[in-house]
Amino acid sequence: MTGPSRRTLLKHASLGAAAAAAAPVLLTGSADADSERDGPTAPGAVVAYVRNQRTGEIAVMAGETEIICHDRALASQLARIAHRATQS
């Protein structure tokens, strides 16, 4: 059994990165609202991808750490963003 092609992997990774970048805007309603939040932030890049939209399973990776969370609303929003990105 072969895995995904390099092109497919890069395409999905770029969509995940775009969706992850949009997540703060989706969660707060505006990019400016993000600057009002207090709390810890990741020291570097954060990548998130939807593993299962139906269950809301999202993998979030920061550094060498991967955390699985479940948020059906966020998974649906990210999937809609990814769909729009593929339509461009």
BELJOKA-V394048 format. One record per pair of residues at least 6 apart in sequence whose ideal C-beta (glycine too) atoms are under 7 Angstrom apart, sorted by the first residue. I is the first residue (numbers start at 0). J is the second residue. D is the distance in whole Angstrom. If there is no record, write none. Layout:
# BELJOKA-V394048
I:J:D / I:J:D
This chain:
# BELJOKA-V394048
14:81:4 / 14:84:6 / 15:46:6 / 15:47:6 / 15:48:4 / 16:46:6 / 17:80:7 / 17:84:6 / 18:47:7 / 18:77:4 / 18:80:5 / 18:81:6 / 19:45:6 / 19:46:6 / 19:47:4 / 21:80:6 / 22:47:7 / 22:77:7 / 23:30:7 / 23:33:4 / 24:30:5 / 25:76:5 / 27:33:6 / 41:61:4 / 43:61:7 / 43:62:6 / 45:59:7 / 45:61:5 / 46:60:5 / 47:57:6 / 47:58:7 / 47:59:5 / 48:58:6 / 49:57:6 / 49:74:5 / 49:77:5 / 49:78:6 / 50:56:4 / 50:57:7 / 50:58:5 / 52:74:5 / 52:75:6 / 52:78:5 / 54:69:7 / 55:69:5 / 55:70:5 / 55:71:3 / 55:74:4 / 56:67:6 / 56:69:6 / 57:68:5 / 57:70:6 / 57:73:6 / 57:74:6 / 58:65:6 / 58:67:6 / 59:66:5 / 59:68:6
